[in-house]
């Protein structure tokens, strides 16, 4: 996924009210950017950190800038982390279409945001000519508290637990269901659940794994020009195939 234009660099002043971030651009201008991330963003909102923003020319937008990337260092050198939770679905769809996710290959039809379950929409629905289906739910991952170990979630997510239950229901109906944890950082080697942050999500994941829901974790390569899914990483939890 390429950004429409190269991102603009700055320095984070502060993130506040969840969806706002004050940034001092390299030009010296101080602006307020939209932060498209409802999570806690643990370790990813340190004042003074280098950040990269996209800029919109839409005259209807109140905030012209959107926060896209932040630079962090877990001890192995600086790395970029994607904080925009609006990108993972498109990134995974693009990777499936390009054949980068082998586990989800072989489905000639792909649809996005299809209604299913109880008042929900599946992120990606893959279909074959024989009418078999694969329901794919995508979760954005950027939490890292130990070097190399990506974790999800970074805050309590009752909605995430609901999605796991609905995926289990699809398996019970004879379909395939897959959770894809997309890690928007390149310094991850392993993925695990942050069970201490949300024990209920951990329990929901365990129930889904027993029901036959599969789980995959993939990491990304990030640059101010774009983001792409790069490699599968080790999943320490549940069922992966």
C-alpha positions in Angstrom: 0.0 0.0 0.0 1.5 3.2 -1.1 0.6 6.5 0.5 -0.9 9.0 -2.0 2.1 11.3 -1.3 5.2 10.9 0.8 4.5 11.5 4.5 5.5 14.6 6.4 7.9 14.3 9.3 7.6 15.9 12.7 8.0 15.5 16.4 5.1 14.4 18.7 4.2 17.0 21.3 1.3 15.0 22.9 -1.6 12.7 22.1 -4.8 13.5 23.9 -8.6 12.8 23.8 -7.7 9.5 22.0 -8.1 10.9 18.6 -6.0 14.1 18.6 -2.2 14.6 18.5 -0.2 17.8 18.5 2.9 17.7 16.3 5.7 20.1 15.6 6.6 19.6 11.9 10.2 19.7 10.7 9.2 23.0 9.1 8.6 24.5 12.6 4.9 24.7 12.2 2.8 23.2 15.1 -0.4 21.4 14.0 -3.1 19.2 15.4 -3.5 15.8 13.6 -6.2 13.2 13.7 -5.1 10.0 15.4 -7.1 7.1 13.9 -6.5 4.8 16.8 -8.9 4.2 19.7 -6.5 2.0 21.7 -4.2 2.8 24.6 -1.1 3.0 22.3 1.2 1.9 25.1 4.7 2.9 24.4 3.7 4.7 21.1 2.9 8.2 22.3 6.1 9.4 23.9 6.5 13.2 23.5 9.5 14.0 21.4 9.2 10.9 19.2 9.7 11.3 15.5 6.3 10.9 13.7 5.1 10.9 10.1 1.8 12.4 8.9 -0.3 12.3 5.8 -2.0 15.4 4.6 -5.5 15.6 3.0 -6.6 18.1 0.4 -10.3 17.5 1.2 -11.8 20.9 2.0 -14.5 19.3 4.2 -12.0 17.9 6.7 -11.5 19.8 9.9 -8.1 18.3 10.5 -5.9 18.2 7.4 -3.2 15.9 8.9 -3.5 12.3 9.9 -0.9 10.6 12.1 0.5 7.5 10.3 3.8 6.4 11.7 6.0 6.7 14.8 9.6 5.8 15.3 10.5 3.7 18.4 13.5 1.8 19.7 13.1 -1.4 21.8 16.9 -1.8 22.0 17.6 -3.2 18.5 17.7 0.1 16.7 14.9 2.5 15.6 11.9 1.0 13.8 8.7 2.5 12.4 5.4 1.5 13.8 2.1 2.1 12.0 -0.6 3.5 14.3 -3.4 4.0 11.8 -6.0 1.3 12.5 -7.8 2.2 9.2 -5.1 0.5 7.1 -4.9 -3.2 8.2 -8.0 -4.5 6.3 -6.8 -3.0 3.0 -3.2 -4.3 3.7 -4.4 -7.8 4.2 -6.7 -7.7 1.2 -3.9 -6.5 -0.9 -1.5 -9.2 0.4 -4.1 -11.9 -0.3 -4.6 -10.7 -3.8 -0.8 -10.6 -4.4 -0.4 -14.1 -3.0 1.7 -13.0 -0.1 -0.5 -14.9 2.5 -0.2 -18.5 1.3 -2.6 -19.8 4.0 -5.4 -17.7 2.3 -4.6 -18.6 -1.3 -6.9 -20.5 -3.7 -10.0 -18.3 -3.3 -10.9 -16.6 -6.6 -13.5 -14.3 -5.1 -13.0 -11.7 -2.4 -15.5 -9.3 -0.9 -15.0 -6.9 2.0 -17.3 -5.6 4.7 -19.9 -8.3 4.2 -22.8 -8.6 6.7 -22.8 -11.7 8.8 -23.4 -13.0 12.3 -25.3 -10.7 14.7 -25.3 -7.2 13.3 -21.6 -7.5 12.2 -19.6 -7.2 9.0 -16.7 -9.6 8.2 -13.5 -7.7 7.2 -12.8 -10.1 4.3 -14.9 -12.9 2.8 -13.2 -15.4 0.5 -15.2 -17.7 -1.7 -14.7 -20.6 -4.1 -16.8 -21.8 -7.0 -17.9 -24.8 -4.9 -19.6 -22.2 -2.5 -17.1 -22.9 0.3 -16.3 -19.7 2.3 -13.5 -18.4 4.4 -14.3 -15.7 6.9 -11.3 -13.5 7.7 -11.2 -11.0 10.6 -8.3 -8.6 10.8 -6.9 -7.1 13.9 -4.3 -4.3 14.0 -1.3 -5.0 16.3 1.3 -2.6 17.4 1.8 -3.3 21.1 5.3 -4.5 22.1 6.4 -4.6 25.8 9.2 -7.1 25.3 11.7 -6.8 22.4 10.5 -8.9 19.5 7.1 -9.9 21.0 4.0 -8.3 19.5 0.8 -8.5 21.6 -2.9 -7.9 21.2 -5.0 -6.2 22.5 -3.5 -3.1 24.0 -6.8 -2.3 25.8 -10.0 -4.1 26.7 -12.0 -5.1 23.6 -15.5 -6.5 24.0 -16.0 -6.1 20.3 -13.0 -8.3 19.6 -14.4 -11.0 21.8 -17.7 -10.8 20.0 -16.0 -11.2 16.6 -14.3 -14.4 17.9 -17.6 -15.9 18.9 -19.1 -15.0 15.5 -16.2 -16.7 13.7 -16.8 -19.8 15.8 -20.4 -19.8 14.6 -19.2 -19.8 11.0 -17.0 -22.8 11.6 -20.0 -24.6 13.2 -21.9 -23.9 10.0 -19.2 -25.7 8.0 -17.2 -22.7 6.8 -13.5 -21.8 7.4 -12.8 -18.9 9.7 -9.4 -17.2 10.2 -8.2 -14.4 12.6 -5.3 -12.4 11.0 -3.3 -10.4 13.5 -1.5 -7.8 11.4 1.6 -6.4 13.1 2.3 -2.9 11.9 6.0 -3.0 12.8 9.0 -4.8 11.4 10.8 -5.7 14.7 8.4 -8.5 15.7 9.5 -12.1 15.7 6.6 -13.6 17.8 3.0 -12.8 18.6 1.1 -13.5 21.8 -2.1 -12.4 23.5 -1.9 -9.7 26.2 -4.0 -11.7 28.5 -3.2 -9.5 31.5 -4.7 -6.5 29.7 -7.9 -8.3 28.6 -8.5 -11.8 30.2 -11.9 -12.0 28.7 -10.5 -11.7 25.2 -8.0 -14.4 26.0 -10.8 -16.7 27.1 -12.8 -15.9 23.9 -9.7 -16.7 21.8 -9.3 -20.0 23.6 -12.9 -20.9 23.0 -12.6 -19.9 19.3 -9.5 -22.0 18.9 -11.2 -25.1 20.3 -14.1 -24.4 17.9 -11.7 -24.6 15.0 -11.0 -20.9 14.3 -7.5 -20.5 12.8 -5.1 -17.7 13.7 -2.3 -16.2 11.7 0.2 -13.4 12.5 2.0 -11.3 9.9 4.4 -8.5 10.2 4.8 -5.5 7.9 7.6 -3.4 6.4 7.0 0.3 6.8 8.4 3.4 5.2 7.3 7.0 4.7 6.2 6.0 1.2 4.1 3.0 2.1 3.4 -0.1 4.1 3.3 -3.7 2.9 2.8 -7.1 4.5 6.1 -8.9 4.6 6.3 -12.1 6.5 4.5 -14.5 8.8 5.7 -14.5 12.4 5.5 -17.2 15.1 2.1 -17.4 16.9 2.4 -18.6 20.4 -1.3 -19.1 20.9 -4.1 -21.2 19.5 -4.4 -23.0 16.2 -2.5 -21.9 13.1 -2.3 -23.9 9.9 
